[in-house]
Amino acid sequence: ISSAVKFQTRTPREVYSPAMFSARFDSPHAMAESYGLHREALEPTETEWGELFAYCRKVGVTAFSTPFDSRSADQLRDLDVPAFKIASGDITNTPLIAQVAGYGKPVILSTGGSTLEDVNRAWLTARGYTEEIALMQCSCIYPSPANILNLRVIEHYREYFPDTVIGLSCHHPDWIPGIAAYTLGARLFEFHYTNDREWKGTDNAFSLTPSMLGDFRRALDTP
């Protein structure tokens, strides 16, 4: 079993419309008054991204990211990340998928909210540039209740894409669904991570802690 950490990289002024960027953001998790400025406050600078990936390489941590726009994709390419992930919301963003796949690195496609036609189009787009593709079953609810995880989609993906690694991108607050996904054939797993579920942030309350991730790895290692 090998582990990696995945970040998210976005240029907020490219990702969001002017209206959404300037929209008032009243969440208790807000870092600024408008949503766009909130997102910019959360985003590392280009220098900070470089320092982060350099540190990961120094300490032996495999690290990559999800680009949400063309500029971010190029930035990650220039930082020589070992892989790219496409978020569920960009599964129909064929130009971005083609751009990322064209770098010649492994591509992970998350498929929340997708039709099989969407998934096949994205897969074919990526396959035009690389054979190193993974498809992730995902339910786009944060957190995701167990009854909407649709884990048996994993079986269908294995049937439709027999030469492709299938995985689970999970927003459930426990690691148990990962074990069920493994029995169905998933071999790549993504969970949200936090050091402390009490920290400020919209995802911390359902993210897995270090001890929980350790339990998941040990469960996969158990015969």
SULVEN-V530137 format. One record per backbone hydrogen bond with DSSP energy under -1.0 kcal/mol. NH is the residue of the N-H (numbers start at 1). CO is the residue of the C=O. If there is no record, write none. Layout:
BEGIN
NH,CO + NH,CO
END
This chain:
BEGIN
5,62 + 7,64 + 9,66 + 14,11 + 15,11 + 16,12 + 21,17 + 22,18 + 25,33 + 30,27 + 35,23 + 36,21 + 38,34 + 39,35 + 40,36 + 41,37 + 42,38 + 43,39 + 49,45 + 50,46 + 51,47 + 52,48 + 53,49 + 54,50 + 55,51 + 56,52 + 57,53 + 58,54 + 59,55 + 61,56 + 64,5 + 66,7 + 68,9 + 73,69 + 74,70 + 75,71 + 76,72 + 77,73 + 78,74 + 79,75 + 80,77 + 81,76 + 84,106 + 85,65 + 86,108 + 90,87 + 91,88 + 93,90 + 94,92 + 97,93 + 98,94 + 99,95 + 100,96 + 101,97 + 102,98 + 103,100 + 104,101 + 107,132 + 108,84 + 109,134 + 110,86 + 111,136 + 114,111 + 119,115 + 120,116 + 121,117 + 122,118 + 123,119 + 124,120 + 125,121 + 126,122 + 127,123 + 128,124 + 129,126 + 130,126 + 133,131 + 134,107 + 135,165 + 136,109 + 137,167 + 141,139 + 144,171 + 148,145 + 149,146 + 153,150 + 154,151 + 156,152 + 157,153 + 158,154 + 159,155 + 160,156 + 161,157 + 164,161 + 165,133 + 167,135 + 168,188 + 169,137 + 170,190 + 178,175 + 179,176 + 180,176 + 181,177 + 182,178 + 183,179 + 184,180 + 185,182 + 186,181 + 187,166 + 190,168 + 194,208 + 199,196 + 206,203 + 208,192 + 213,209 + 214,210 + 215,211 + 216,212 + 217,213 + 218,214 + 219,215 + 220,216 + 221,217
END
